[in-house]
Amino acid sequence: MPAGAKFSIVGISPLSGTFADTAAGASWGISLKEAGYDVLIVEGSAEHPVYSQIVDDTVTILDARNLAGRDTAETVEVLIAYSR
């Protein structure tokens, strides 16, 4: 669909092997595609909260402990400020 901006997130439980998925529409899917990616696969786990930053063809995993406990709006504000 032209201008359709949907993306899906799928997770597999390491305990039971079952999976769950969700679909949403927002600018994240468009941004990922514009960075040149069709799929992003994340494996393993981190010792503390982290987030991924994708700029063109560079993917970086960054410490997110300072974001833990914040609501969505505040987290977005902080991340936008970091990107400037």
PyMOL Python script that loads the backbone (N, CA, C, O; Angstrom):
from pymol import cmd

cmd.read_pdbstr("""\
ATOM      1  N   MET A   1       0.850  -1.169   0.000  1.00  0.00           N
ATOM      2  CA  MET A   1       0.000   0.000   0.000  1.00  0.00           C
ATOM      3  C   MET A   1       0.898   1.235   0.000  1.00  0.00           C
ATOM      4  O   MET A   1       1.759   1.346   0.873  1.00  0.00           O
ATOM      5  N   PRO A   2       0.742   2.142  -0.913  1.00  0.00           N
ATOM      6  CA  PRO A   2       1.550   3.362  -0.917  1.00  0.00           C
ATOM      7  C   PRO A   2       1.380   4.145   0.380  1.00  0.00           C
ATOM      8  O   PRO A   2       0.266   4.349   0.860  1.00  0.00           O
ATOM      9  N   ALA A   3       2.489   4.572   0.925  1.00  0.00           N
ATOM     10  CA  ALA A   3       2.530   5.354   2.158  1.00  0.00           C
ATOM     11  C   ALA A   3       2.078   4.569   3.381  1.00  0.00           C
ATOM     12  O   ALA A   3       1.850   5.157   4.438  1.00  0.00           O
ATOM     13  N   GLY A   4       1.946   3.255   3.258  1.00  0.00           N
ATOM     14  CA  GLY A   4       1.598   2.421   4.405  1.00  0.00           C
ATOM     15  C   GLY A   4       2.826   2.235   5.275  1.00  0.00           C
ATOM     16  O   GLY A   4       3.856   1.753   4.804  1.00  0.00           O
ATOM     17  N   ALA A   5       2.726   2.606   6.519  1.00  0.00           N
ATOM     18  CA  ALA A   5       3.902   2.559   7.407  1.00  0.00           C
ATOM     19  C   ALA A   5       3.623   1.622   8.569  1.00  0.00           C
ATOM     20  O   ALA A   5       3.345   2.068   9.682  1.00  0.00           O
ATOM     21  N   LYS A   6       3.695   0.355   8.314  1.00  0.00           N
ATOM     22  CA  LYS A   6       3.482  -0.647   9.362  1.00  0.00           C
ATOM     23  C   LYS A   6       4.779  -1.381   9.635  1.00  0.00           C
ATOM     24  O   LYS A   6       5.609  -1.548   8.742  1.00  0.00           O
ATOM     25  N   PHE A   7       4.949  -1.816  10.863  1.00  0.00           N
ATOM     26  CA  PHE A   7       6.081  -2.666  11.208  1.00  0.00           C
ATOM     27  C   PHE A   7       5.614  -3.690  12.223  1.00  0.00           C
ATOM     28  O   PHE A   7       4.617  -3.491  12.917  1.00  0.00           O
ATOM     29  N   SER A   8       6.354  -4.792  12.300  1.00  0.00           N
ATOM     30  CA  SER A   8       6.032  -5.862  13.239  1.00  0.00           C
ATOM     31  C   SER A   8       7.230  -6.129  14.131  1.00  0.00           C
ATOM     32  O   SER A   8       8.379  -6.000  13.709  1.00  0.00           O
ATOM     33  N   ILE A   9       6.947  -6.500  15.366  1.00  0.00           N
ATOM     34  CA  ILE A   9       7.971  -6.923  16.311  1.00  0.00           C
ATOM     35  C   ILE A   9       7.579  -8.326  16.764  1.00  0.00           C
ATOM     36  O   ILE A   9       6.446  -8.560  17.184  1.00  0.00           O
ATOM     37  N   VAL A  10       8.524  -9.248  16.675  1.00  0.00           N
ATOM     38  CA  VAL A  10       8.276 -10.632  17.051  1.00  0.00           C
ATOM     39  C   VAL A  10       9.299 -11.029  18.100  1.00  0.00           C
ATOM     40  O   VAL A  10      10.487 -10.748  17.944  1.00  0.00           O
ATOM     41  N   GLY A  11       8.859 -11.666  19.147  1.00  0.00           N
ATOM     42  CA  GLY A  11       9.755 -12.138  20.197  1.00  0.00           C
ATOM     43  C   GLY A  11       9.549 -13.624  20.456  1.00  0.00           C
ATOM     44  O   GLY A  11       8.430 -14.132  20.381  1.00  0.00           O
ATOM     45  N   ILE A  12      10.642 -14.311  20.761  1.00  0.00           N
ATOM     46  CA  ILE A  12      10.583 -15.734  21.087  1.00  0.00           C
ATOM     47  C   ILE A  12      11.071 -15.913  22.518  1.00  0.00           C
ATOM     48  O   ILE A  12      12.150 -15.441  22.877  1.00  0.00           O
ATOM     49  N   SER A  13      10.283 -16.590  23.324  1.00  0.00           N
ATOM     50  CA  SER A  13      10.643 -16.830  24.716  1.00  0.00           C
ATOM     51  C   SER A  13      11.760 -17.858  24.806  1.00  0.00           C
ATOM     52  O   SER A  13      11.625 -18.958  24.271  1.00  0.00           O
ATOM     53  N   PRO A  14      12.868 -17.519  25.476  1.00  0.00           N
ATOM     54  CA  PRO A  14      13.929 -18.515  25.640  1.00  0.00           C
ATOM     55  C   PRO A  14      13.524 -19.638  26.599  1.00  0.00           C
ATOM     56  O   PRO A  14      14.127 -20.711  26.591  1.00  0.00           O
ATOM     57  N   LEU A  15      12.511 -19.391  27.417  1.00  0.00           N
ATOM     58  CA  LEU A  15      12.064 -20.389  28.380  1.00  0.00           C
ATOM     59  C   LEU A  15      11.143 -21.426  27.743  1.00  0.00           C
ATOM     60  O   LEU A  15      11.348 -22.629  27.904  1.00  0.00           O
ATOM     61  N   SER A  16      10.127 -20.952  27.018  1.00  0.00           N
ATOM     62  CA  SER A  16       9.126 -21.867  26.483  1.00  0.00           C
ATOM     63  C   SER A  16       9.245 -22.109  24.975  1.00  0.00           C
ATOM     64  O   SER A  16       8.697 -23.083  24.458  1.00  0.00           O
ATOM     65  N   GLY A  17       9.951 -21.233  24.278  1.00  0.00           N
ATOM     66  CA  GLY A  17      10.062 -21.359  22.831  1.00  0.00           C
ATOM     67  C   GLY A  17       8.861 -20.819  22.075  1.00  0.00           C
ATOM     68  O   GLY A  17       8.835 -20.859  20.845  1.00  0.00           O
ATOM     69  N   THR A  18       7.876 -20.320  22.786  1.00  0.00           N
ATOM     70  CA  THR A  18       6.710 -19.739  22.122  1.00  0.00           C
ATOM     71  C   THR A  18       7.053 -18.329  21.653  1.00  0.00           C
ATOM     72  O   THR A  18       8.012 -17.719  22.124  1.00  0.00           O
ATOM     73  N   PHE A  19       6.255 -17.826  20.721  1.00  0.00           N
ATOM     74  CA  PHE A  19       6.514 -16.480  20.229  1.00  0.00           C
ATOM     75  C   PHE A  19       5.262 -15.634  20.310  1.00  0.00           C
ATOM     76  O   PHE A  19       4.141 -16.139  20.374  1.00  0.00           O
ATOM     77  N   ALA A  20       5.485 -14.344  20.305  1.00  0.00           N
ATOM     78  CA  ALA A  20       4.398 -13.369  20.287  1.00  0.00           C
ATOM     79  C   ALA A  20       4.787 -12.296  19.278  1.00  0.00           C
ATOM     80  O   ALA A  20       5.971 -12.047  19.049  1.00  0.00           O
ATOM     81  N   ASP A  21       3.798 -11.675  18.688  1.00  0.00           N
ATOM     82  CA  ASP A  21       4.093 -10.610  17.743  1.00  0.00           C
ATOM     83  C   ASP A  21       3.095  -9.485  17.891  1.00  0.00           C
ATOM     84  O   ASP A  21       2.002  -9.656  18.432  1.00  0.00           O
ATOM     85  N   THR A  22       3.494  -8.344  17.401  1.00  0.00           N
ATOM     86  CA  THR A  22       2.629  -7.176  17.401  1.00  0.00           C
ATOM     87  C   THR A  22       2.928  -6.371  16.150  1.00  0.00           C
ATOM     88  O   THR A  22       4.032  -6.448  15.610  1.00  0.00           O
ATOM     89  N   ALA A  23       1.975  -5.614  15.696  1.00  0.00           N
ATOM     90  CA  ALA A  23       2.161  -4.744  14.541  1.00  0.00           C
ATOM     91  C   ALA A  23       1.710  -3.343  14.928  1.00  0.00           C
ATOM     92  O   ALA A  23       0.776  -3.170  15.711  1.00  0.00           O
ATOM     93  N   ALA A  24       2.378  -2.359  14.375  1.00  0.00           N
ATOM     94  CA  ALA A  24       2.036  -0.979  14.679  1.00  0.00           C
ATOM     95  C   ALA A  24       2.329  -0.102  13.467  1.00  0.00           C
ATOM     96  O   ALA A  24       3.021  -0.510  12.534  1.00  0.00           O
ATOM     97  N   GLY A  25       1.803   1.070  13.503  1.00  0.00           N
ATOM     98  CA  GLY A  25       2.069   2.042  12.446  1.00  0.00           C
ATOM     99  C   GLY A  25       2.634   3.307  13.059  1.00  0.00           C
ATOM    100  O   GLY A  25       1.996   3.930  13.908  1.00  0.00           O
ATOM    101  N   ALA A  26       3.808   3.682  12.641  1.00  0.00           N
ATOM    102  CA  ALA A  26       4.462   4.899  13.132  1.00  0.00           C
ATOM    103  C   ALA A  26       5.666   5.168  12.249  1.00  0.00           C
ATOM    104  O   ALA A  26       5.900   4.447  11.279  1.00  0.00           O
ATOM    105  N   SER A  27       6.416   6.179  12.571  1.00  0.00           N
ATOM    106  CA  SER A  27       7.559   6.555  11.738  1.00  0.00           C
ATOM    107  C   SER A  27       8.759   5.638  11.918  1.00  0.00           C
ATOM    108  O   SER A  27       9.693   5.701  11.118  1.00  0.00           O
ATOM    109  N   TRP A  28       8.767   4.782  12.947  1.00  0.00           N
ATOM    110  CA  TRP A  28       9.925   3.922  13.192  1.00  0.00           C
ATOM    111  C   TRP A  28      10.214   2.999  12.017  1.00  0.00           C
ATOM    112  O   TRP A  28      11.371   2.854  11.623  1.00  0.00           O
ATOM    113  N   GLY A  29       9.203   2.382  11.457  1.00  0.00           N
ATOM    114  CA  GLY A  29       9.393   1.485  10.325  1.00  0.00           C
ATOM    115  C   GLY A  29       9.961   2.210   9.115  1.00  0.00           C
ATOM    116  O   GLY A  29      10.832   1.677   8.426  1.00  0.00           O
ATOM    117  N   ILE A  30       9.483   3.404   8.851  1.00  0.00           N
ATOM    118  CA  ILE A  30       9.987   4.211   7.749  1.00  0.00           C
ATOM    119  C   ILE A  30      11.443   4.584   7.999  1.00  0.00           C
ATOM    120  O   ILE A  30      12.266   4.516   7.086  1.00  0.00           O
ATOM    121  N   SER A  31      11.763   4.974   9.217  1.00  0.00           N
ATOM    122  CA  SER A  31      13.140   5.350   9.554  1.00  0.00           C
ATOM    123  C   SER A  31      14.092   4.175   9.384  1.00  0.00           C
ATOM    124  O   SER A  31      15.206   4.344   8.888  1.00  0.00           O
ATOM    125  N   LEU A  32      13.661   2.986   9.792  1.00  0.00           N
ATOM    126  CA  LEU A  32      14.500   1.804   9.636  1.00  0.00           C
ATOM    127  C   LEU A  32      14.757   1.525   8.157  1.00  0.00           C
ATOM    128  O   LEU A  32      15.889   1.237   7.768  1.00  0.00           O
ATOM    129  N   LYS A  33      13.725   1.608   7.340  1.00  0.00           N
ATOM    130  CA  LYS A  33      13.859   1.377   5.906  1.00  0.00           C
ATOM    131  C   LYS A  33      14.761   2.437   5.274  1.00  0.00           C
ATOM    132  O   LYS A  33      15.597   2.109   4.432  1.00  0.00           O
ATOM    133  N   GLU A  34      14.602   3.700   5.668  1.00  0.00           N
ATOM    134  CA  GLU A  34      15.436   4.769   5.121  1.00  0.00           C
ATOM    135  C   GLU A  34      16.910   4.586   5.493  1.00  0.00           C
ATOM    136  O   GLU A  34      17.795   5.049   4.773  1.00  0.00           O
ATOM    137  N   ALA A  35      17.171   3.914   6.615  1.00  0.00           N
ATOM    138  CA  ALA A  35      18.555   3.623   7.015  1.00  0.00           C
ATOM    139  C   ALA A  35      19.115   2.437   6.222  1.00  0.00           C
ATOM    140  O   ALA A  35      20.294   2.106   6.346  1.00  0.00           O
ATOM    141  N   GLY A  36      18.264   1.798   5.406  1.00  0.00           N
ATOM    142  CA  GLY A  36      18.716   0.719   4.541  1.00  0.00           C
ATOM    143  C   GLY A  36      18.440  -0.681   5.059  1.00  0.00           C
ATOM    144  O   GLY A  36      19.012  -1.648   4.555  1.00  0.00           O
ATOM    145  N   TYR A  37      17.572  -0.807   6.057  1.00  0.00           N
ATOM    146  CA  TYR A  37      17.293  -2.109   6.658  1.00  0.00           C
ATOM    147  C   TYR A  37      15.862  -2.545   6.373  1.00  0.00           C
ATOM    148  O   TYR A  37      14.929  -1.743   6.408  1.00  0.00           O
ATOM    149  N   ASP A  38      15.712  -3.838   6.090  1.00  0.00           N
ATOM    150  CA  ASP A  38      14.386  -4.445   5.958  1.00  0.00           C
ATOM    151  C   ASP A  38      14.024  -5.208   7.223  1.00  0.00           C
ATOM    152  O   ASP A  38      12.851  -5.307   7.582  1.00  0.00           O
ATOM    153  N   VAL A  39      15.044  -5.751   7.904  1.00  0.00           N
ATOM    154  CA  VAL A  39      14.846  -6.564   9.104  1.00  0.00           C
ATOM    155  C   VAL A  39      15.952  -6.235  10.097  1.00  0.00           C
ATOM    156  O   VAL A  39      17.100  -6.017   9.710  1.00  0.00           O
ATOM    157  N   LEU A  40      15.606  -6.203  11.352  1.00  0.00           N
ATOM    158  CA  LEU A  40      16.578  -6.029  12.433  1.00  0.00           C
ATOM    159  C   LEU A  40      16.400  -7.214  13.380  1.00  0.00           C
ATOM    160  O   LEU A  40      15.330  -7.389  13.962  1.00  0.00           O
ATOM    161  N   ILE A  41      17.438  -8.019  13.535  1.00  0.00           N
ATOM    162  CA  ILE A  41      17.370  -9.186  14.414  1.00  0.00           C
ATOM    163  C   ILE A  41      18.250  -8.920  15.629  1.00  0.00           C
ATOM    164  O   ILE A  41      19.431  -8.601  15.492  1.00  0.00           O
ATOM    165  N   VAL A  42      17.673  -9.050  16.808  1.00  0.00           N
ATOM    166  CA  VAL A  42      18.397  -8.857  18.060  1.00  0.00           C
ATOM    167  C   VAL A  42      18.412 -10.199  18.777  1.00  0.00           C
ATOM    168  O   VAL A  42      17.360 -10.788  19.029  1.00  0.00           O
ATOM    169  N   GLU A  43      19.613 -10.681  19.106  1.00  0.00           N
ATOM    170  CA  GLU A  43      19.751 -11.962  19.794  1.00  0.00           C
ATOM    171  C   GLU A  43      20.477 -11.755  21.115  1.00  0.00           C
ATOM    172  O   GLU A  43      21.282 -10.835  21.261  1.00  0.00           O
ATOM    173  N   GLY A  44      20.182 -12.618  22.065  1.00  0.00           N
ATOM    174  CA  GLY A  44      20.862 -12.561  23.350  1.00  0.00           C
ATOM    175  C   GLY A  44      20.185 -11.595  24.303  1.00  0.00           C
ATOM    176  O   GLY A  44      19.045 -11.180  24.096  1.00  0.00           O
ATOM    177  N   SER A  45      20.913 -11.249  25.349  1.00  0.00           N
ATOM    178  CA  SER A  45      20.366 -10.333  26.339  1.00  0.00           C
ATOM    179  C   SER A  45      21.488  -9.470  26.897  1.00  0.00           C
ATOM    180  O   SER A  45      22.662  -9.835  26.827  1.00  0.00           O
ATOM    181  N   ALA A  46      21.121  -8.347  27.438  1.00  0.00           N
ATOM    182  CA  ALA A  46      22.088  -7.420  28.022  1.00  0.00           C
ATOM    183  C   ALA A  46      22.055  -7.542  29.537  1.00  0.00           C
ATOM    184  O   ALA A  46      21.058  -7.976  30.114  1.00  0.00           O
ATOM    185  N   GLU A  47      23.137  -7.162  30.165  1.00  0.00           N
ATOM    186  CA  GLU A  47      23.203  -7.204  31.627  1.00  0.00           C
ATOM    187  C   GLU A  47      22.431  -6.058  32.265  1.00  0.00           C
ATOM    188  O   GLU A  47      22.099  -6.110  33.450  1.00  0.00           O
ATOM    189  N   HIS A  48      22.149  -5.032  31.488  1.00  0.00           N
ATOM    190  CA  HIS A  48      21.398  -3.869  31.970  1.00  0.00           C
ATOM    191  C   HIS A  48      20.620  -3.295  30.787  1.00  0.00           C
ATOM    192  O   HIS A  48      20.860  -3.704  29.651  1.00  0.00           O
ATOM    193  N   PRO A  49      19.691  -2.357  31.019  1.00  0.00           N
ATOM    194  CA  PRO A  49      18.910  -1.805  29.905  1.00  0.00           C
ATOM    195  C   PRO A  49      19.811  -1.145  28.856  1.00  0.00           C
ATOM    196  O   PRO A  49      20.735  -0.405  29.193  1.00  0.00           O
ATOM    197  N   VAL A  50      19.527  -1.425  27.588  1.00  0.00           N
ATOM    198  CA  VAL A  50      20.253  -0.832  26.471  1.00  0.00           C
ATOM    199  C   VAL A  50      19.251  -0.436  25.388  1.00  0.00           C
ATOM    200  O   VAL A  50      18.092  -0.850  25.415  1.00  0.00           O
ATOM    201  N   TYR A  51      19.713   0.366  24.443  1.00  0.00           N
ATOM    202  CA  TYR A  51      18.920   0.665  23.260  1.00  0.00           C
ATOM    203  C   TYR A  51      19.849   0.682  22.061  1.00  0.00           C
ATOM    204  O   TYR A  51      21.061   0.846  22.199  1.00  0.00           O
ATOM    205  N   SER A  52      19.272   0.510  20.892  1.00  0.00           N
ATOM    206  CA  SER A  52      20.084   0.527  19.683  1.00  0.00           C
ATOM    207  C   SER A  52      19.904   1.858  18.974  1.00  0.00           C
ATOM    208  O   SER A  52      18.808   2.414  18.916  1.00  0.00           O
ATOM    209  N   GLN A  53      21.003   2.347  18.442  1.00  0.00           N
ATOM    210  CA  GLN A  53      20.998   3.570  17.651  1.00  0.00           C
ATOM    211  C   GLN A  53      21.454   3.180  16.248  1.00  0.00           C
ATOM    212  O   GLN A  53      22.516   2.579  16.082  1.00  0.00           O
ATOM    213  N   ILE A  54      20.659   3.520  15.247  1.00  0.00           N
ATOM    214  CA  ILE A  54      20.989   3.194  13.865  1.00  0.00           C
ATOM    215  C   ILE A  54      21.119   4.497  13.093  1.00  0.00           C
ATOM    216  O   ILE A  54      20.171   5.274  12.983  1.00  0.00           O
ATOM    217  N   VAL A  55      22.315   4.718  12.562  1.00  0.00           N
ATOM    218  CA  VAL A  55      22.574   5.887  11.729  1.00  0.00           C
ATOM    219  C   VAL A  55      23.212   5.370  10.445  1.00  0.00           C
ATOM    220  O   VAL A  55      24.344   4.887  10.449  1.00  0.00           O
ATOM    221  N   ASP A  56      22.470   5.479   9.353  1.00  0.00           N
ATOM    222  CA  ASP A  56      22.904   4.939   8.065  1.00  0.00           C
ATOM    223  C   ASP A  56      23.268   3.470   8.213  1.00  0.00           C
ATOM    224  O   ASP A  56      22.392   2.664   8.525  1.00  0.00           O
ATOM    225  N   ASP A  57      24.530   3.085   8.002  1.00  0.00           N
ATOM    226  CA  ASP A  57      24.884   1.674   8.087  1.00  0.00           C
ATOM    227  C   ASP A  57      25.625   1.320   9.372  1.00  0.00           C
ATOM    228  O   ASP A  57      26.291   0.288   9.448  1.00  0.00           O
ATOM    229  N   THR A  58      25.508   2.179  10.378  1.00  0.00           N
ATOM    230  CA  THR A  58      26.168   1.930  11.658  1.00  0.00           C
ATOM    231  C   THR A  58      25.123   1.672  12.746  1.00  0.00           C
ATOM    232  O   THR A  58      24.252   2.504  12.998  1.00  0.00           O
ATOM    233  N   VAL A  59      25.226   0.511  13.378  1.00  0.00           N
ATOM    234  CA  VAL A  59      24.330   0.152  14.484  1.00  0.00           C
ATOM    235  C   VAL A  59      25.157   0.134  15.765  1.00  0.00           C
ATOM    236  O   VAL A  59      26.192  -0.530  15.831  1.00  0.00           O
ATOM    237  N   THR A  60      24.699   0.865  16.781  1.00  0.00           N
ATOM    238  CA  THR A  60      25.408   0.954  18.046  1.00  0.00           C
ATOM    239  C   THR A  60      24.456   0.571  19.176  1.00  0.00           C
ATOM    240  O   THR A  60      23.296   0.982  19.175  1.00  0.00           O
ATOM    241  N   ILE A  61      24.931  -0.205  20.126  1.00  0.00           N
ATOM    242  CA  ILE A  61      24.157  -0.547  21.323  1.00  0.00           C
ATOM    243  C   ILE A  61      24.638   0.385  22.436  1.00  0.00           C
ATOM    244  O   ILE A  61      25.826   0.421  22.755  1.00  0.00           O
ATOM    245  N   LEU A  62      23.709   1.134  23.022  1.00  0.00           N
ATOM    246  CA  LEU A  62      24.051   2.149  24.016  1.00  0.00           C
ATOM    247  C   LEU A  62      23.388   1.866  25.362  1.00  0.00           C
ATOM    248  O   LEU A  62      22.329   1.243  25.426  1.00  0.00           O
ATOM    249  N   ASP A  63      24.013   2.324  26.413  1.00  0.00           N
ATOM    250  CA  ASP A  63      23.525   2.161  27.782  1.00  0.00           C
ATOM    251  C   ASP A  63      22.220   2.941  27.970  1.00  0.00           C
ATOM    252  O   ASP A  63      22.147   4.121  27.629  1.00  0.00           O
ATOM    253  N   ALA A  64      21.203   2.291  28.506  1.00  0.00           N
ATOM    254  CA  ALA A  64      19.905   2.941  28.713  1.00  0.00           C
ATOM    255  C   ALA A  64      19.495   2.979  30.178  1.00  0.00           C
ATOM    256  O   ALA A  64      18.326   3.205  30.492  1.00  0.00           O
ATOM    257  N   ARG A  65      20.445   2.760  31.068  1.00  0.00           N
ATOM    258  CA  ARG A  65      20.078   2.771  32.491  1.00  0.00           C
ATOM    259  C   ARG A  65      19.485   4.107  32.912  1.00  0.00           C
ATOM    260  O   ARG A  65      18.629   4.159  33.795  1.00  0.00           O
ATOM    261  N   ASN A  66      19.937   5.188  32.281  1.00  0.00           N
ATOM    262  CA  ASN A  66      19.391   6.505  32.632  1.00  0.00           C
ATOM    263  C   ASN A  66      17.975   6.717  32.099  1.00  0.00           C
ATOM    264  O   ASN A  66      17.323   7.697  32.459  1.00  0.00           O
ATOM    265  N   LEU A  67      17.494   5.818  31.252  1.00  0.00           N
ATOM    266  CA  LEU A  67      16.134   5.924  30.717  1.00  0.00           C
ATOM    267  C   LEU A  67      15.138   5.050  31.474  1.00  0.00           C
ATOM    268  O   LEU A  67      13.929   5.259  31.373  1.00  0.00           O
ATOM    269  N   ALA A  68      15.633   4.081  32.224  1.00  0.00           N
ATOM    270  CA  ALA A  68      14.764   3.160  32.948  1.00  0.00           C
ATOM    271  C   ALA A  68      13.860   3.925  33.914  1.00  0.00           C
ATOM    272  O   ALA A  68      14.321   4.795  34.653  1.00  0.00           O
ATOM    273  N   GLY A  69      12.580   3.595  33.899  1.00  0.00           N
ATOM    274  CA  GLY A  69      11.622   4.220  34.802  1.00  0.00           C
ATOM    275  C   GLY A  69      10.967   5.470  34.250  1.00  0.00           C
ATOM    276  O   GLY A  69      10.026   5.981  34.856  1.00  0.00           O
ATOM    277  N   ARG A  70      11.432   5.977  33.123  1.00  0.00           N
ATOM    278  CA  ARG A  70      10.815   7.161  32.523  1.00  0.00           C
ATOM    279  C   ARG A  70       9.597   6.738  31.701  1.00  0.00           C
ATOM    280  O   ARG A  70       9.522   5.602  31.234  1.00  0.00           O
ATOM    281  N   ASP A  71       8.650   7.652  31.528  1.00  0.00           N
ATOM    282  CA  ASP A  71       7.524   7.336  30.659  1.00  0.00           C
ATOM    283  C   ASP A  71       7.948   7.540  29.204  1.00  0.00           C
ATOM    284  O   ASP A  71       9.037   8.045  28.933  1.00  0.00           O
ATOM    285  N   THR A  72       7.088   7.146  28.280  1.00  0.00           N
ATOM    286  CA  THR A  72       7.431   7.178  26.856  1.00  0.00           C
ATOM    287  C   THR A  72       7.765   8.587  26.380  1.00  0.00           C
ATOM    288  O   THR A  72       8.763   8.782  25.686  1.00  0.00           O
ATOM    289  N   ALA A  73       6.951   9.563  26.740  1.00  0.00           N
ATOM    290  CA  ALA A  73       7.171  10.934  26.270  1.00  0.00           C
ATOM    291  C   ALA A  73       8.519  11.470  26.756  1.00  0.00           C
ATOM    292  O   ALA A  73       9.257  12.084  25.986  1.00  0.00           O
ATOM    293  N   GLU A  74       8.835  11.245  28.006  1.00  0.00           N
ATOM    294  CA  GLU A  74      10.105  11.728  28.554  1.00  0.00           C
ATOM    295  C   GLU A  74      11.279  11.006  27.902  1.00  0.00           C
ATOM    296  O   GLU A  74      12.297  11.630  27.605  1.00  0.00           O
ATOM    297  N   THR A  75      11.153   9.702  27.675  1.00  0.00           N
ATOM    298  CA  THR A  75      12.214   8.928  27.021  1.00  0.00           C
ATOM    299  C   THR A  75      12.477   9.465  25.623  1.00  0.00           C
ATOM    300  O   THR A  75      13.631   9.633  25.230  1.00  0.00           O
ATOM    301  N   VAL A  76      11.420   9.734  24.869  1.00  0.00           N
ATOM    302  CA  VAL A  76      11.576  10.282  23.516  1.00  0.00           C
ATOM    303  C   VAL A  76      12.288  11.630  23.572  1.00  0.00           C
ATOM    304  O   VAL A  76      13.179  11.884  22.762  1.00  0.00           O
ATOM    305  N   GLU A  77      11.917  12.490  24.503  1.00  0.00           N
ATOM    306  CA  GLU A  77      12.569  13.795  24.640  1.00  0.00           C
ATOM    307  C   GLU A  77      14.064  13.641  24.896  1.00  0.00           C
ATOM    308  O   GLU A  77      14.874  14.337  24.283  1.00  0.00           O
ATOM    309  N   VAL A  78      14.434  12.730  25.800  1.00  0.00           N
ATOM    310  CA  VAL A  78      15.844  12.513  26.116  1.00  0.00           C
ATOM    311  C   VAL A  78      16.594  11.993  24.905  1.00  0.00           C
ATOM    312  O   VAL A  78      17.686  12.475  24.603  1.00  0.00           O
ATOM    313  N   LEU A  79      16.030  11.018  24.204  1.00  0.00           N
ATOM    314  CA  LEU A  79      16.700  10.445  23.037  1.00  0.00           C
ATOM    315  C   LEU A  79      16.851  11.458  21.912  1.00  0.00           C
ATOM    316  O   LEU A  79      17.873  11.466  21.225  1.00  0.00           O
ATOM    317  N   ILE A  80      15.865  12.302  21.712  1.00  0.00           N
ATOM    318  CA  ILE A  80      15.974  13.356  20.692  1.00  0.00           C
ATOM    319  C   ILE A  80      17.086  14.334  21.073  1.00  0.00           C
ATOM    320  O   ILE A  80      17.862  14.762  20.218  1.00  0.00           O
ATOM    321  N   ALA A  81      17.159  14.679  22.335  1.00  0.00           N
ATOM    322  CA  ALA A  81      18.221  15.586  22.797  1.00  0.00           C
ATOM    323  C   ALA A  81      19.598  14.962  22.584  1.00  0.00           C
ATOM    324  O   ALA A  81      20.535  15.670  22.214  1.00  0.00           O
ATOM    325  N   TYR A  82      19.745  13.651  22.808  1.00  0.00           N
ATOM    326  CA  TYR A  82      21.023  12.944  22.593  1.00  0.00           C
ATOM    327  C   TYR A  82      21.435  12.978  21.124  1.00  0.00           C
ATOM    328  O   TYR A  82      22.622  13.050  20.804  1.00  0.00           O
ATOM    329  N   SER A  83      20.447  12.927  20.241  1.00  0.00           N
ATOM    330  CA  SER A  83      20.754  12.813  18.810  1.00  0.00           C
ATOM    331  C   SER A  83      21.186  14.130  18.189  1.00  0.00           C
ATOM    332  O   SER A  83      21.627  14.155  17.040  1.00  0.00           O
ATOM    333  N   ARG A  84      21.069  15.196  18.911  1.00  0.00           N
ATOM    334  CA  ARG A  84      21.447  16.512  18.354  1.00  0.00           C
ATOM    335  C   ARG A  84      22.902  16.778  18.526  1.00  0.00           C
ATOM    336  O   ARG A  84      23.389  17.833  18.117  1.00  0.00           O
TER     337      ARG A  84
END
""", "prot")
cmd.dss("prot")
cmd.show_as("cartoon", "prot")
cmd.util.cbc("prot")
cmd.orient("prot")
